[in-house]
Amino acid sequence: MIAFDAVTVRYPHREHAALENVSLEASRGQLTAVVGPNGSGKSTLVRALVGRVALDSGAIRIDNVSVVHTARRAMATRVAVVTQREEPAFPLVVRQYIALGRYPHLGLWRGYSPDDVAAVDAAIALTQTSSLAGRTITELSGGEWQRVRLARAIAQGGEAIVLDEPTTFLDVGHEMAVFELLSRLARDGRAVLLVSHQLNLVARFADRMILLHEGRVAAAGSPTEVMQGSILERVYDWPLVITRDPAIGAPTLVPLRARPRG
């Protein structure tokens, strides 16, 4: 389980905290989604987890062990993280790049074992990236690159996976495929913590939603509890209505046209 306990993060020269007293949990067997408008602190959660920003106060724990007191390699064997941005530094072959996910599991001077190869093969199959495996990562489109990065995280293994906007650049079909895959990973027992702008997709798949606004938790609970018109209108500062997905009954946000003036 991943737990944020009263976490506060402040960036230099900013008047307000990026995160203020934020608490949330991502449990095994569940897909937990963090949503909110731009600048609400969603990506800062991920940066804090991986140690890219320091905490002013509070704690982040994995299975009740503070990430501050956990070696980076040890943490990487338990939690895979897909950040929002990553620029390829070298023109690696896709399969080689996905295999980098196994690096935290390798000892000194140890090559890839049959288990490592099997993990890479399984990740490629799950993400449907076999047709890309022989290409170099610098040849990939934005959507293909997102899928390959997800494959690397799955190959990494561990009990949890954290993703910051994993469906950026993806078309509708691949968006749905990614959410179906993340839902499957959760059902198989992993803790899946997802940061996303896609409220309607999140409402279809998430077990639990946390809505951030100006660095604070504005609402938390099931999609039905969080996707309330009065809450979302205030947070997003836009007129909207909440309807029901005709296929599965999940709450669905419909933004309205701005009211004409005069």
C-alpha positions in Angstrom: 0.0 0.0 0.0 1.1 3.6 -0.8 0.1 6.2 1.8 0.5 9.9 1.9 0.1 11.2 5.4 -0.5 14.9 5.9 2.0 15.8 3.1 2.9 19.4 2.5 5.2 20.5 -0.3 6.3 24.1 -1.0 8.2 25.3 -4.1 10.7 28.2 -3.7 9.3 31.6 -4.4 5.7 30.4 -4.5 3.1 32.1 -2.3 1.0 29.0 -1.7 2.0 25.4 -1.0 1.8 23.0 -4.0 0.4 20.4 -1.6 -1.0 21.2 1.8 -1.8 18.5 4.4 -2.7 15.9 1.8 -3.5 12.4 2.9 -4.5 9.5 0.7 -4.0 5.8 0.4 -3.6 3.5 -2.7 -4.4 0.0 -1.5 -3.5 -3.3 -3.2 -6.3 -4.6 -5.4 -7.7 -1.2 -6.2 -7.3 1.5 -8.9 -7.0 4.8 -7.0 -7.2 7.9 -9.2 -6.0 11.5 -8.3 -7.8 14.1 -10.4 -8.1 17.9 -10.4 -7.5 20.9 -12.6 -4.2 22.2 -13.8 -2.0 23.4 -11.0 -3.9 21.5 -8.3 -0.9 19.5 -7.2 -1.4 16.2 -8.9 2.0 15.8 -10.5 3.7 17.1 -7.3 2.4 14.0 -5.6 4.4 11.8 -8.0 7.5 14.0 -7.7 7.3 13.8 -3.9 7.0 10.0 -4.1 10.1 9.6 -6.2 12.1 12.1 -4.2 12.3 14.9 -6.8 10.8 17.4 -4.3 11.3 17.5 -0.6 8.5 17.4 1.9 7.9 20.3 4.2 6.0 18.1 6.5 4.2 14.8 6.6 5.3 11.4 5.3 5.0 9.0 2.4 5.0 5.3 3.2 5.1 2.1 1.3 3.7 -0.8 3.4 4.3 1.4 6.5 8.0 2.1 5.6 8.9 5.7 4.9 10.3 6.3 1.4 12.8 8.6 2.9 14.3 5.7 4.8 14.2 3.3 1.8 17.0 2.9 -0.6 16.1 3.9 -4.2 16.9 0.4 -5.6 14.8 -1.3 -2.9 11.9 1.0 -3.6 12.1 0.4 -7.3 11.7 -3.3 -6.8 8.3 -2.6 -5.1 6.9 0.4 -6.9 7.2 1.2 -10.7 6.6 4.9 -11.6 5.7 6.3 -15.0 6.3 10.1 -14.8 4.5 12.6 -17.0 7.5 13.5 -19.1 10.6 11.6 -20.2 12.8 12.4 -23.1 14.8 9.4 -24.6 18.5 10.1 -24.2 19.8 7.3 -26.4 18.3 5.5 -29.4 17.7 2.2 -27.6 15.8 -0.6 -29.2 12.3 -0.8 -27.7 12.9 -4.2 -26.2 16.1 -3.1 -24.6 14.3 -0.1 -23.1 11.5 -2.2 -21.7 14.2 -4.5 -20.2 15.6 -1.5 -18.2 12.6 -2.1 -15.9 14.4 -5.2 -14.6 17.5 -3.2 -13.6 16.6 -2.8 -9.9 16.3 -6.6 -9.6 19.8 -7.3 -11.0 22.7 -7.9 -8.6 26.2 -6.7 -9.3 27.6 -8.3 -12.5 24.4 -10.4 -12.9 22.9 -10.7 -16.4 19.2 -11.2 -17.2 17.8 -14.4 -15.9 15.0 -16.4 -17.5 12.6 -14.8 -15.1 13.7 -11.3 -16.2 13.2 -12.3 -19.9 9.8 -13.7 -19.1 8.8 -10.5 -17.3 9.8 -8.4 -20.3 7.9 -10.8 -22.7 4.8 -10.6 -20.5 4.9 -6.8 -20.4 5.2 -6.6 -24.2 2.3 -8.9 -24.6 0.1 -7.0 -22.0 0.8 -3.6 -23.7 0.5 -5.0 -27.2 3.9 -3.5 -28.2 5.4 -6.6 -29.9 5.2 -4.8 -33.2 7.4 -2.1 -31.8 10.0 -4.3 -30.0 12.6 -4.1 -32.8 12.3 -0.4 -33.5 14.4 2.3 -31.7 12.6 4.5 -29.2 13.5 7.6 -31.1 11.3 6.4 -34.0 8.1 6.1 -32.0 5.1 8.4 -32.1 3.9 10.0 -28.9 1.3 7.4 -28.3 3.7 4.5 -29.0 6.2 6.0 -26.6 3.6 6.1 -23.9 2.7 2.5 -24.4 6.4 1.5 -24.3 7.0 3.4 -21.1 4.0 1.6 -19.5 5.5 -1.7 -20.7 8.8 -0.9 -18.9 6.9 -0.2 -15.7 5.0 -3.5 -15.9 8.3 -5.4 -16.6 9.7 -3.8 -13.5 7.2 -5.7 -11.4 6.5 -5.0 -7.7 3.3 -4.6 -5.7 2.5 -1.1 -7.0 2.5 1.1 -10.1 2.2 4.9 -10.1 1.3 6.7 -13.3 1.2 10.4 -14.1 -1.1 11.1 -17.1 -0.4 7.7 -18.9 -2.9 8.3 -21.7 -1.4 11.5 -23.0 -1.1 11.3 -26.8 -3.3 8.2 -27.0 -6.3 7.9 -29.2 -9.6 6.7 -27.8 -9.0 3.0 -28.5 -5.6 3.0 -26.8 -6.9 5.1 -23.9 -9.5 2.5 -23.2 -6.9 -0.3 -23.6 -4.6 1.3 -21.0 -7.4 1.8 -18.5 -8.6 -1.8 -19.0 -5.0 -2.9 -18.4 -4.6 -0.8 -15.3 -7.9 -2.2 -14.0 -6.6 -5.7 -14.7 -3.4 -5.0 -12.8 -5.4 -3.8 -9.8 -7.7 -6.9 -9.9 -4.6 -9.1 -10.0 -3.5 -7.5 -6.6 -1.4 -4.5 -7.4 -1.9 -1.1 -5.9 -2.5 1.2 -8.9 -2.2 5.0 -8.3 -3.2 7.0 -11.3 -3.0 10.8 -11.9 -5.3 11.8 -14.8 -7.3 14.7 -16.3 -9.7 12.2 -17.8 -12.5 12.3 -15.3 -15.1 10.4 -17.3 -12.6 7.5 -18.0 -11.5 7.5 -14.3 -15.1 7.4 -13.2 -15.6 4.2 -15.3 -12.6 2.4 -13.9 -11.5 3.7 -10.5 -12.4 2.2 -7.2 -11.5 5.4 -5.4 -11.0 9.0 -6.5 -9.2 11.9 -4.8 -10.0 15.3 -6.1 -7.3 18.0 -5.6 -7.9 21.7 -5.7 -5.2 24.3 -5.0 -3.1 21.7 -3.3 -5.8 20.4 -0.9 -8.1 17.4 -1.0 -11.5 18.8 -2.1 -13.3 15.4 -2.2 -12.5 11.7 -1.8 -14.4 8.5 -2.1 -16.1 6.5 -4.8 -16.6 8.0 -8.3 -20.2 8.6 -7.4 -19.3 10.4 -4.2 -16.7 12.6 -5.9 -18.4 13.3 -9.3 -21.0 15.7 -7.8 -22.0 18.7 -9.9 -21.8 21.2 -7.0 -18.2 20.0 -6.1 -16.9 19.9 -9.7 -18.4 23.2 -10.7 -16.6 24.9 -7.8 -13.3 23.2 -8.4 -13.2 23.6 -12.2 -15.0 27.0 -12.2 -17.2 26.0 -15.2 -20.9 25.1 -15.6 -21.5 21.4 -16.0 -24.0 18.6 -15.4 -23.5 15.1 -14.2 -25.3 12.3 -16.1 -24.9 8.5 -16.2 -22.9 6.5 -18.6 -25.5 4.5 -20.5 -23.3 1.4 -20.8 -22.4 0.9 -17.1 -24.1 3.6 -15.1 -20.9 5.4 -14.1 -21.2 9.2 -13.4 -20.3 11.3 -16.5 -19.3 14.9 -16.6 -20.8 17.0 -19.4 -19.4 20.6 -19.6 -21.9 23.2 -20.7 -21.4 26.1 -23.1 -20.6 29.4 -21.5 -23.7 31.5 -20.9 -23.8 34.4 -23.3 -23.4 37.8 -21.8 -25.7 40.7 -22.2 
